[in-house]
């Protein structure tokens, strides 16, 4: 009898030891977050806020710059967490990528998911894609936090599914000029919500009018010229801020903090006398030049 009790106690002690080891390993595992962007909501709400219209044909949206700004925001909000990726949900005829969607899909840490676009230019199937990804990632413990940029009431089921597996869902929105542009049931369901204002979106949305600097008559600059300007600005930035600022900047590569990225854009446009808004390839060349210079100086 005493031997049986001793054996039972030994097994219990062994089980407790294994549990403690498992909990210690879990505690060391970094939290992970992902950003889910309903592009239909984003274009409509940001267009209305900045350009005064929801018609995509009437304005340009710098998706690359905005995605980097969202990643930068997430890095601040989820300070002890790492980014899994950004999921970008949009519609397309027969689910065939447009040129803009192809450019977005080529960005690092970005996954483009396409629903259908009907004859009235309405997205179909996007909400179900968001739900499928949210639920799958939460179920497999791939994420602990989800930042959802959207406003449709149909997303409530996606939020509930992710929360059912223990993930926290944070609703992000675009400031509405008047009223709300997100459904109340969605606001009630999420774990937290925050709204980004005009100042946040203004650098990334511009009306399709006469291009800035068009009157100069200058041709579109070559990528290498833009890259060189990026390196020039990188040298100026490093000289003004020093190596300590560089040490803080490097862990974020290949992304730049929103404020640095916007300063880079504005200064480059001034030097080139050419607008880089809505030109993802030139924006990328500019950032590449900046990074190439500052990394060699570390």
C-alpha positions as CSV (number, residue, x, y, z in Angstrom):
1,X,0.0,0.0,0.0
2,X,2.8,2.4,1.0
3,X,4.7,1.5,-2.2
4,X,1.6,2.3,-4.3
5,X,1.2,5.7,-2.6
6,X,4.8,6.5,-3.1
7,X,4.6,5.5,-6.7
8,X,1.5,7.7,-7.2
9,X,3.2,10.7,-5.5
10,X,6.2,10.2,-7.7
11,X,4.1,10.2,-10.8
12,X,2.2,13.4,-9.6
13,X,5.5,15.1,-8.9
14,X,6.8,14.1,-12.3
15,X,3.6,15.5,-14.0
16,X,3.9,18.7,-12.0
17,X,7.5,19.1,-13.1
18,X,6.6,18.6,-16.8
19,X,3.7,21.1,-16.5
20,X,6.1,23.7,-14.9
21,X,8.5,23.2,-17.8
22,X,5.8,23.6,-20.3
23,X,4.5,26.8,-18.7
24,X,8.0,28.1,-18.6
25,X,8.5,27.5,-22.3
26,X,5.1,29.1,-23.1
27,X,6.1,32.1,-21.1
28,X,9.2,32.5,-23.2
29,X,7.3,32.3,-26.5
30,X,6.9,35.8,-27.9
31,X,3.4,37.0,-28.6
32,X,2.5,37.4,-32.3
33,X,0.1,39.8,-34.0
34,X,-1.3,40.2,-37.5
35,X,-3.0,43.0,-39.3
36,X,-6.2,42.3,-41.3
37,X,-7.2,45.1,-43.8
38,X,-10.5,45.2,-45.6
39,X,-9.3,47.3,-48.5
40,X,-12.9,48.1,-49.6
41,X,-13.6,49.8,-46.3
42,X,-10.2,51.4,-46.2
43,X,-10.4,53.0,-49.7
44,X,-14.0,54.1,-49.2
45,X,-13.4,55.6,-45.7
46,X,-10.0,57.1,-46.4
47,X,-11.1,58.5,-49.7
48,X,-14.2,60.1,-48.1
49,X,-12.1,61.6,-45.3
50,X,-9.2,63.0,-47.3
51,X,-10.4,63.4,-50.9
52,X,-14.1,63.8,-50.3
53,X,-15.1,60.9,-52.4
54,X,-15.4,57.1,-52.1
55,X,-14.7,56.6,-55.9
56,X,-11.4,54.9,-56.3
57,X,-11.0,56.4,-59.7
58,X,-10.9,59.9,-58.2
59,X,-7.9,59.5,-55.9
60,X,-4.6,57.7,-55.4
61,X,-3.8,55.7,-52.3
62,X,-0.2,55.0,-51.5
63,X,-0.8,51.4,-50.2
64,X,2.9,50.7,-49.6
65,X,3.4,53.8,-47.4
66,X,0.1,53.2,-45.6
67,X,0.9,49.6,-44.9
68,X,4.2,50.6,-43.4
69,X,2.5,53.2,-41.3
70,X,0.1,50.5,-40.0
71,X,2.9,48.2,-39.2
72,X,4.7,51.0,-37.3
73,X,1.5,51.6,-35.3
74,X,1.1,48.0,-34.5
75,X,4.8,47.8,-33.4
76,X,4.0,50.6,-30.9
77,X,0.7,49.2,-29.7
78,X,1.9,45.6,-29.4
79,X,5.3,46.5,-28.0
80,X,6.2,43.0,-26.8
81,X,4.9,41.2,-29.9
82,X,6.2,40.3,-33.3
83,X,4.4,40.8,-36.6
84,X,3.3,37.6,-38.4
85,X,2.1,39.5,-41.6
86,X,-0.4,41.9,-43.0
87,X,-3.4,40.4,-44.7
88,X,-4.8,42.7,-47.5
89,X,-8.4,41.7,-48.6
90,X,-9.7,43.2,-51.8
91,X,-12.0,42.4,-54.7
92,X,-11.1,41.8,-58.4
93,X,-12.8,40.6,-61.5
94,X,-12.5,36.8,-61.6
95,X,-10.0,37.1,-58.7
96,X,-7.3,38.2,-61.2
97,X,-4.9,40.7,-59.6
98,X,-4.8,44.2,-60.9
99,X,-1.5,45.9,-61.4
100,X,-1.9,47.7,-58.1
101,X,-2.8,44.5,-56.3
102,X,0.3,42.8,-57.8
103,X,2.5,45.6,-56.4
104,X,1.0,45.2,-53.0
105,X,1.4,41.4,-53.1
106,X,5.1,41.9,-53.7
107,X,5.6,43.8,-50.5
108,X,7.4,42.0,-47.7
109,X,5.2,40.6,-44.9
110,X,2.0,41.2,-47.0
111,X,-0.5,38.6,-48.2
112,X,-3.1,39.7,-50.7
113,X,-6.4,37.7,-50.6
114,X,-9.0,38.4,-53.3
115,X,-12.7,38.1,-53.4
116,X,-14.8,38.6,-56.5
117,X,-15.9,42.0,-57.8
118,X,-19.4,42.0,-59.3
119,X,-20.8,44.2,-62.1
120,X,-21.6,47.0,-59.6
121,X,-18.0,47.0,-58.3
122,X,-19.1,45.4,-55.0
123,X,-16.8,43.0,-53.2
124,X,-18.1,39.4,-52.7
125,X,-16.5,36.8,-50.5
126,X,-14.1,39.1,-48.7
127,X,-15.8,38.7,-45.3
128,X,-15.6,35.0,-45.5
129,X,-11.9,35.1,-46.3
130,X,-11.3,37.3,-43.3
131,X,-13.2,34.9,-41.1
132,X,-11.4,31.9,-42.5
133,X,-7.9,33.4,-41.9
134,X,-8.8,34.9,-38.4
135,X,-10.3,31.6,-37.2
136,X,-7.5,29.4,-38.6
137,X,-4.7,31.5,-37.2
138,X,-6.3,31.8,-33.8
139,X,-7.1,28.0,-33.7
140,X,-3.5,27.1,-34.4
141,X,-2.2,29.7,-31.9
142,X,-0.3,31.5,-34.7
143,X,-1.5,34.9,-33.3
144,X,-2.4,36.2,-29.9
145,X,-3.7,39.6,-31.2
146,X,-5.4,40.6,-34.4
147,X,-5.7,44.2,-35.6
148,X,-8.8,44.4,-37.9
149,X,-9.2,47.4,-40.1
150,X,-12.8,47.2,-41.3
151,X,-16.3,48.3,-40.5
152,X,-18.8,45.7,-41.9
153,X,-21.3,44.1,-39.5
154,X,-20.6,40.8,-41.3
155,X,-17.2,40.7,-39.7
156,X,-18.8,40.1,-36.3
157,X,-18.7,36.3,-36.9
158,X,-15.0,36.5,-37.8
159,X,-14.3,38.3,-34.5
160,X,-16.3,35.8,-32.5
161,X,-14.5,32.9,-34.2
162,X,-11.1,34.2,-33.3
163,X,-12.0,35.1,-29.8
164,X,-13.4,31.6,-29.3
165,X,-9.8,30.3,-29.7
166,X,-8.4,32.8,-27.3
167,X,-7.2,35.5,-29.6
168,X,-7.8,39.2,-28.8
169,X,-9.3,41.2,-31.7
170,X,-8.7,45.0,-31.9
171,X,-10.8,47.0,-34.3
172,X,-9.1,49.8,-36.2
173,X,-11.1,52.4,-38.1
174,X,-10.9,55.5,-40.2
175,X,-12.2,58.8,-38.8
176,X,-15.6,59.6,-40.4
177,X,-16.3,63.2,-41.4
178,X,-19.7,62.8,-39.8
179,X,-21.4,59.9,-37.9
180,X,-19.8,56.5,-37.9
181,X,-18.5,54.3,-40.7
182,X,-18.3,51.1,-38.6
183,X,-21.3,48.9,-37.5
184,X,-22.2,49.1,-33.9
185,X,-22.4,45.3,-33.4
186,X,-18.8,45.1,-34.6
187,X,-17.7,47.8,-32.1
188,X,-19.5,46.0,-29.3
189,X,-17.9,42.6,-30.1
190,X,-14.2,43.5,-30.3
191,X,-11.7,43.7,-27.4
192,X,-10.6,47.2,-28.1
193,X,-11.1,49.9,-30.8
194,X,-9.2,52.9,-32.0
195,X,-9.7,55.4,-34.9
196,X,-7.0,57.0,-37.0
197,X,-7.6,60.6,-38.0
198,X,-7.1,62.8,-41.0
199,X,-3.5,63.6,-40.1
200,X,-2.7,59.9,-40.2
201,X,-4.2,59.2,-43.7
202,X,-3.5,62.5,-45.4
203,X,0.1,61.7,-46.5
204,X,-1.1,58.6,-48.3
205,X,-4.2,59.8,-50.2
206,X,-4.3,62.4,-52.9
207,X,-6.9,63.5,-55.5
208,X,-6.2,62.7,-59.1
209,X,-5.8,66.2,-60.3
210,X,-2.9,67.8,-62.1
211,X,0.2,66.1,-60.8
212,X,2.3,68.0,-58.4
213,X,5.4,69.6,-60.0
214,X,3.9,68.9,-63.4
215,X,4.5,72.5,-64.4
216,X,8.3,71.9,-64.2
217,X,8.1,69.8,-67.4
218,X,10.5,67.2,-65.8
219,X,10.3,63.6,-66.9
220,X,9.7,60.7,-64.5
221,X,13.0,60.1,-62.7
222,X,14.8,56.8,-63.1
223,X,14.8,54.4,-60.2
224,X,18.6,54.8,-59.8
225,X,18.3,58.6,-59.5
226,X,15.6,58.2,-56.8
227,X,17.8,55.6,-55.0
228,X,20.7,58.1,-55.1
229,X,18.4,60.8,-53.6
230,X,17.4,58.4,-50.9
231,X,21.1,57.8,-50.0
232,X,21.7,61.6,-49.9
233,X,18.8,62.1,-47.5
234,X,20.1,59.1,-45.4
235,X,23.4,60.8,-45.1
236,X,21.8,64.0,-44.0
237,X,19.5,62.2,-41.6
238,X,22.4,60.3,-40.0
239,X,24.5,63.4,-39.7
240,X,21.6,65.3,-37.9
241,X,20.6,62.4,-35.5
242,X,23.7,60.4,-34.9
243,X,24.4,56.7,-34.4
244,X,22.1,56.3,-31.4
245,X,19.1,57.1,-33.5
246,X,20.4,54.7,-36.2
247,X,20.7,51.9,-33.6
248,X,17.0,52.4,-32.8
249,X,16.1,52.5,-36.5
250,X,17.8,49.3,-37.6
251,X,15.7,46.7,-35.9
252,X,12.7,47.9,-37.9
253,X,14.3,47.2,-41.3
254,X,12.9,47.1,-44.0
255,X,10.3,49.4,-42.5
256,X,10.7,53.1,-41.6
257,X,8.7,54.8,-38.8
258,X,5.9,56.8,-40.2
259,X,7.4,60.2,-39.3
260,X,10.8,59.3,-40.9
261,X,9.1,57.9,-44.0
262,X,7.1,61.0,-44.5
263,X,10.0,63.3,-44.0
264,X,12.0,61.2,-46.5
265,X,9.1,61.5,-49.1
266,X,8.7,65.2,-48.7
267,X,12.4,66.0,-48.9
268,X,12.9,63.7,-51.9
269,X,10.0,65.3,-53.8
270,X,11.6,68.7,-53.2
271,X,15.0,67.5,-54.5
272,X,13.5,65.7,-57.5
273,X,10.9,68.3,-58.2
274,X,8.6,65.4,-58.9
275,X,5.7,63.8,-57.1
276,X,6.2,60.3,-55.8
277,X,2.7,59.9,-54.5
278,X,1.1,56.7,-55.8
279,X,4.3,55.5,-57.4
280,X,5.2,52.4,-55.4
281,X,8.3,51.4,-57.4
282,X,9.9,54.8,-56.9
283,X,8.9,55.0,-53.3
284,X,10.6,51.6,-52.8
285,X,13.7,52.8,-54.6
286,X,13.8,55.8,-52.4
287,X,13.6,53.7,-49.2
288,X,16.2,51.3,-50.6
289,X,18.7,54.1,-51.1
290,X,18.1,55.5,-47.6
291,X,18.6,52.0,-46.0
292,X,21.6,51.1,-48.1
293,X,23.4,54.2,-46.9
294,X,22.6,54.1,-43.2
295,X,23.3,50.4,-42.9
296,X,26.8,50.8,-44.3
297,X,27.5,53.4,-41.5
298,X,26.6,51.1,-38.6
